[in-house]
């Protein structure tokens, strides 16, 4: 929603919004643009407004009710409005269980080297140049929200069951992606190494990318070190370019190769694509690195066992020989219960594990959800329970020097900030 507000502001609209009276990092771009953020109040709705409702809210919200009863107000749900906005551009949707935000950011950086490009990323970043031809949109499968979009092109990064509070099983999850690709108008770029994506039915041309033989775009001669990633791009047997990128981790290899495949399919030259990859500066809460003396602090949005394992692997590749401390705060009870063993196995690939309990206002989705944070703690090899407190920041400091990985879609970064403050005072 913050990213969409930024886009509409840049398109010349007068924009204001309502939210909780608590800092969330996605509001930074709003404040930079002087977009008012108001406390929730039905009086915020004015005659002839266009009201865009975030997907966290229902018809029973007081402002939604006020919008329904105010003269001249047009109401759209978030994804409904975006589906309409996409029609004005050469639209590219980025979907998949993992890597949506990063791939959207990478692709926007790459395409900008060819044509003016707007983008919307789930980390709160939105941008729409006045002369934009392309629009790159992160497209979430939660509750099939991405079915509001009918893009010209799509990248799909992977399929792995998630959002188990909504999807009945893997087949249900896969069916959502099948419905999504049915709506793509011109072409789909898919991760060809995925076990499920190649088996979908496609009505438009399909381009594959990956590390395995048989992909249209293949990364070969891959080398990872503390200095970054190197690989060659092979297209149908022909080497297009050799690249050395400063990022680390297999997810970045996959995501950068996917962006390369789509950009090349749209007609960009390999050298221009490489230039765009080098220009990529990262996004909020995706492997954001800070140095603190001999220790390294990494903030990441990882909230699925696969993403956690990939982040720990990336930390080991970038900082070989250093102790890795993995910290995780769960977001949904249903996700923790369904993937409990997976979370434990992934966290146990670190040297030390620390977990934080759910937020006090987190609700169990139904009576079958009985998991507690202790269930996860009991499966950890070298784990402890921590809170966002000065006392536990000191306990973390005593584990150093180390690479500290703070992973969650929730506010675990507040403990990172306390750790930094502790070191400054010490």
N, C-alpha and C positions, 0 to 999 in steps of 0.2 A: 504493500500500500504506500509506503514512504517513497519507493522508487517511482511508482506511478504518479504520485503527487509532484515529484521533481520533473517528470516528463511533461505533465500538463502545464506546470509553471513555465517551462521553457517554450512551450507552444503558445504562450501568451495569455493563458487563462488566469483569472483570479482564483487562487486555491487556498482553502483553509481546511482544517481537519480536527477531529476529536479523538482523544486517546486517554489512557490512564495517566495519572499524575506521578509518574515514576520514570526515571531515565532509562531509555533503551537505546543501544548504540545506533539503531537505524534512524534516529531522529537527527543525527548530526547534519546530514545533507539538507534537511528541512530548515534547520536554523541558519545554515549558510545562505539560504535563499530567502530568509525572512518569511517563511510560510508559517502562519499562526497555527499553534497546536493548542486546542481548547479542551478544558475538562468536559466530560460527557454532560450534555444538557439538551433537552428537546428544543430549547430556545435557540440553539445553534442553527437550526434549519430555517432558512428564509424562503420567501416566495420566489418561484422561478429558478431555484437552485437546481443543478444537476448533482444528485447525491449518489456516490459510489460506496457501496457497503462491503466492508471486509468480510472474508469468508468465515471469520470466527464468530460472527453475529447472526442472530435469527430475527424473525419477524417480531418477536416479543421485545426487542431492544427499544427503549424509549425514543431514541432518535429515529429509528426505522419507522416506528408508529407515527411519529410526528411528520416524517417525510410523506407517509401515505395520506396524511390528512392536511397537507399544506398546498395551497393553490399554486399550480404551474410547475410543481416539482417533478423532474424526471428521475427515476430510480434505476440503478444498475447494480448488479452484483459485480465484484471485482473482476472475475474472469469473463463475465458477460461483456463488460465494457472493453476489456482488452481484446476480446474476439472481434469487436467492432473496429477498434483502433488498428488492428493488424491489416485490415482491408486497404489502408492507405499506403502500404509499403510493400517492398519485396520482403516477405516475412519468413523468418527462420525460427522455429521453436526447438528448444533443447530439452529433451526429456530423458528419463532414466532414474533408477533407484539411487545411484551414486554419481557425483560429478557434474550435476546440472549447473550449479552456480559457477564453478570454476570454468567449465567449458563455455558457458555463456560469456564470461569475462574474456577468455582467450579469444573466442571467435570475434567478439566486438573489436578487440585490439587488432586482430588480423584484417578484418574486412575494412576497417578504417583506412588502411594503407591503399585500398583500391577505390572505395566510394564512401561518401558520407554515410555514417551508420549510427542509428540510435540503438539503445539497449535498455533492458530491464533485468536486474539481477536481484535475487532474493536476499542479498546482504544489505539491501537498502539503497543501492546505487541505481539511478535512472538518468538517462541523458537522451535528448532528442534534438540534434542540430536542425536548424530551419530548412536546410537543403537535404535532409536525410533521405536516402533512397532505400536503405536496408533497415530492418528492425529485428533485432535478435532478442528473443524472449525466453527466460527460464519458465518452464512449463511443468507444473507439479501434477502428479497423478493422484494425489490424495482425494478421496471421494470422487474420482473421475473428473476433477475440475478442469483438466486439460482438454476435455471434450468440447469446451466452448470455443476452441481454436480450430481454424481451418487454414493452416499456413501453406505458403508456397513450398517450403522445404522444411525438413526436420533432421536433427541429429538425435539418435537414441544411443545412450552410453552403455546401458546394461539393463537386465531385468533380474531382480532378486527380491523375493517377497518382503514387503514392509507394510506399514500401516495396518497391522493385523487387527486393530480395533474396527476397521471398516471392511477390508477384504476377507472373504470367507476362507480362501486358500490360494495356493499358487496359480491354479487354473483361472480363478476369478481375476487375479492380478494381471495375468497374461492377457486375458480377454479385454481388459481396459486398454492395454497397449495396442491390441489388434484394432479396436475401435478407433484409437487415435490415428494410427497409420492409414486407416481407411479414409481419413479426412485430409491427408496431405495431397496437395494439388500437383506438384511438379517432380519431386524427388526426395528420397530418404537416404541418409547416411547412417549406417549402423556399425556397431562394434561386432565384427565378424567372429571374434573368439568367444562371444557369449553363447551359452548353450541353448538359449531360447529365441533370440532375435532372428537368426537365419531361418527359423521355422515358421515365422509369421507369413501371412499372405500379403503381397504388396501389389497395388494397382498401378504404381508409378515406378520409374527406374530406381534401382537400389544400388548403392555403392557401399562396399565393406572396407573396414580398416582393422588392423590388429597386428599381432606379432607372428601369427601362424601363417604357413604357406596357404595360398589360395585366396587371400584377401586382395582386393583391388589396390589398396595402399598398405604396405607392410613396413614396419620398423625393423631394421636389421643392424647387426654390429652394435648392439646396445651396450653402453658402458655407464655405470653410475658410480660416482665418487663424491667426496665432500665438496668438490668443485661444480657439481651439477650432473647433467645428463648429456650423453652424446648418442646419436643414432643417425643412420642413413634411411632415407625414404625411398622405397622401391614402388614403382607404379607399373603393374603389368609387365614385370621383368626388367624394367628400365630404372636405373638410379636417377632420381630427380635432384637430390641435394643431400649434403651432409650437414647436420646441425649440432651445435653445442649450446645447450640452454642452462641457465643458472639454477633452475628449480630442481627438486629432487623427488623421488618416489614414483612407483609404477603408475599410480593414478594420473600423474601429470604426463607421463609418456602416452598413456591411452588418450587422455583428453586433448593434448596438443596434436596428436596424430589425427584424431577425429576432426578437429578444427581445420587442419591442413587439408584433409580429404574434401571437406565441403567447400573450402575456399578455392581449391584447385578445380573442383567440379563447376564452380561459378565463373571460372575463367581467369583466376589470378595466377601470376607467375610464381614459381617456387621461391625465388629470391625475395619477392615482395611479401610472401607468406612468412618466410623466415624473419624478415624485418619486423613484421607484426608480432611474431612470437617473442622476439627479443624485447619488444616495447611493452609487453604485458607486465604490469606492476603488482599483480595480486589483487585480492578482494578481501573484504572484512571477514575475520574469523575463519580463514582457511589457511592453515599452516603459517600463521603470522609469528615471526621469530623476533625475539628480543634477547640481547646479551646482557648478563648481569654478572660482572666479574668472570669467574671461571665457569659459571652456570649459564644455561640457555633456557629461556622460557618460550614455549610454543603454545599459541592459542588456536584451537580448531573446533569447528562445528560438529565433528564426528559424533554420531549418536546411534550408530548401527555397528554390530560386531565386525563386519567386513571393513568398514571405514576405520575403525579403531586399530585393527591389525595393520592396515596399510599405513596409518600414521606412525605407528611404532616402528615398522620396517623402514619408513622414510627417515625417521630420526636416527636410527642406527646407521643407515647408509651415509647420512650427512655428517654425523658426529661419531665416527667409529671409535670404539674403546671407552666411551663415556657411559656412565650409569644412566639408565632411562627410568624415570619415575612417571608412571601413567596415572593420571587422575581423571575420574569420570563421574558425572552426575546424570542420572537417568531423567528422562522427560515424561514418558508415558508408562504407566503400570503394565498395560497390555504388551508393550514392546519388550519390557524387561522380562516378563513372565514367559513369553513365547521364545525369546532368544537367550534365556538365562545361561545355558551352558556355553553358547557362542560368545556372549559377553565375557564370561570367566576365562574361556580359552584364549580370547584375543588379549585381554588385559594381562594374562599370565605370561605373555611373550615379553613383557617389560621386566626389569629387575625388581621393581617395587611397585605396588599398586595402592591407590587410595581412592575411596569412593565417598561421595556425599549423598545424603538422603534426598528424597523427593522434596519439592517445595511443599510447604504446609497446606497450600490450597489445591494441590494436585488431587484429582479424584480418580477412584477406580472405575473403570468403564462399566463393569457389571459385577454380579455376585460371584462369577467364576474366577475373577482376578483376585488372588490371595497373596501374591508375591510381596516380600518386604526387602529392604536393602540388606538385611542380615542374610537372606538367602544367597545373595551375590557374594557378600563378604565371606561366607563360609566356604565358598569355592575358590577363593584366591590363595595363591601360594605364599605371598608375602604382603598381605593387605591390611589396611586399617580404615576405620571410619573417621572422616574428618568433617568439620564444619567451616563455614566462612567466618573465621575468627582469628584474632591476633595469636592466640595460643597455638592453633594448628598451623598458622603461618610459620611460627618459630619451629614447630616440629618438622615442617617441610625443609626449612633452612638447614636444620641439623643433618638432613640426608645428603646435602650437597658436598662438593660440587657435582652437578648432575644436569641432564636434560630433562626438564619438567614439561610434560605434555598435558595441558588442560583441555579436556574434550567433553563437550556437551552442547546441546542446543539451548541450554539454560544459562544461568548467570555464574558459571564456575570461574569466569574471568575475574570476578571480584576477589576470589582467593589469590589469584595470581597478583593482583594489585596489592593486596596485603603483604604478600611475600616480598614484593619489590620495596614497599615501604619499610618493612622490617630490616632489610639489608641496608637501606639508606640510613636508618637511625643507628644501626649497629656500626 
